[in-house]
Amino acid sequence: MKSPATPSAASLPSDGRRDRNTPGYGNGGFRFADMSHRGSLLLLPSGIYGWEPVDAKQLSVGHFEKVLAEAQDIEVLLIGTGDGMRVLPKELRAAFKEAGISIDPMSTGAAVRTYNIMLSESRAVAAALIA
């Protein structure tokens, strides 16, 4: 369901605030801030970005360059792996450990809910969500 016109890692409009709840997830996309987006998303301290991966099996360190560049502002990265939880590759886990970011892979629905709760607690959280 990913729109072919959705560029990877393209910055989506945001209100400039860190408290960007993501209330809706389903049908291959997300609803947030009175907008919708088809495809995967990165929710970072700097903003909300379209994200290329469509399957957790293809994840590599290269998919997380933007996250790692903001490591100083992120304590926890929630990784929504789609419909079910997937084990992340060893090299990916090692890259986040080296950057000082705790990672927590889970289904995307659970990651959206957890992200919203952690944001409401003013935690230094980011999310990588596969639609």
Secondary structure, DSSP 4 states (H G I P E B T S, - for coil): ---TT--TTPBPP--S-S-----EEETTEEEETTEEEESEEEEETTEEEEE--S-GGG--GGGGHHHHHTGGG-SEEEEE-SSS--PPPHHHHHHHHHHT-EEEEE-HHHHHHHHHHHHHTT--EEEEE--
